[in-house]
Amino acid sequence: MRVSLSTTLVSLLLPSIATATVSRATCLHLKADDLADGAACGNKAALRNCFANAGEPISTSTLEKCFVSAGCTNDESVSEARWMLKYCDSNPDELKRRAGPEPVLARATTDTTATTDVTTTAASTATSSATSTATSTATSTGTTTGTSTTGTTTGTATSSLQCSTASEYETTACDSTSTNSCSSVTMTTSVCAAANICSTDGTGCMLREDNLTTSGAIVTVFLAVVLTVAITAILFLCCRDRREQKRLHAKSEAAAIAKAGGVPREEPVRQSASGATGANPFAG
């Protein structure tokens, strides 16, 4: 009786297990694009390729390998794999993926910590995008599409500035498990806003002032006055020194003349009268 009962239970469970496996594989293959785009971590192209080519049976370990190969951490891979199985096993309308203007508010990773995970997934989503670049090769072009606000504090005064802007750029991402599976993906990064001066340690930013302010004008005028006074003083001292040198030189010349006994007078030149004749009385 026991043997027949166990055999009956096994025969009843096997069709349900097979049906669940087939439904999971069908869900994963048909909704590969939507599931990859809705994942909270990992390279989207790598996930899309892994989901579309996943073989049966579909289990948690199979999905975890997809997320790890796409760049997710172990904890993120476990969370995403569990949610994906729950998504495929349940009604998709009841477990609709996060969408709309709040993309960072994700579903809870476990049933007991739903409220906590909604707030913490926002931070993990930002870090996962940087982690996913480990499996991609990127050279890109792109420009800013959004802004993010960061508060900065100086002393006791607090101000809120838009320190950074969200810049999107296109990259070429290649699947780590396939040699010829590459696709173009869009990545997001944060750059310092053009109107700010951001510190290198990421603690805050300052508003850039390119125009001359009142305090700057006062400092400029003060420095100009100081420079003018300094140049005038230098020129005055140079002129006074030259006059003093001339006075000392004239004084030294006068002292030398006085010491020599006065100014020497020139002796008159004696000349014989023109046309005078006669013998020289002193001639022998």
Stockholm file with secondary structure:
# STOCKHOLM 1.0

chainA/1-284         MRVSLSTTLVSLLLPSIATATVSRATCLHLKADDLADGAACGNKAALRNCFANAGEPISTSTLEKCFVSAGCTNDESVSEARWMLKYCDSNPDELKRRAGPEPVLARATTDTTATTDVTTTAASTATSSATSTATSTATSTGTTTGTSTTGTTTGTATSSLQCSTASEYETTACDSTSTNSCSSVTMTTSVCAAANICSTDGTGCMLREDNLTTSGAIVTVFLAVVLTVAITAILFLCCRDRREQKRLHAKSEAAAIAKAGGVPREEPVRQSASGATGANPFAG
#=GR chainA/1-284 SS CHHHHHHHHHHHHHHHHHHHHHHHHHHHHHTHHHHHHHCSSSCHHHHHHHHHTCCSSCCHHHHHHHHHHTTCCHHHHHHHHHHHHHHHHSCTTTTCCCCSSCTTCCCCSSSTTHHHHHHHHHHHHHHHHHHGGGGEECCCCEEEEEEEEEEEEETTEEEEEEEEEEEEEEEEEECTTCSSCEEEEEEEEEEECTTEEECTTSSCEEECCCSCCHHHHHHHHHHHHHHHHHHHHHHHHHHHHHHHHHHHHHHHHHHHHHHTTSCCCCCCCCCCCTTCCSCCTTCC
#=GC SS_cons         CHHHHHHHHHHHHHHHHHHHHHHHHHHHHHTHHHHHHHCSSSCHHHHHHHHHTCCSSCCHHHHHHHHHHTTCCHHHHHHHHHHHHHHHHSCTTTTCCCCSSCTTCCCCSSSTTHHHHHHHHHHHHHHHHHHGGGGEECCCCEEEEEEEEEEEEETTEEEEEEEEEEEEEEEEEECTTCSSCEEEEEEEEEEECTTEEECTTSSCEEECCCSCCHHHHHHHHHHHHHHHHHHHHHHHHHHHHHHHHHHHHHHHHHHHHHHTTSCCCCCCCCCCCTTCCSCCTTCC
//
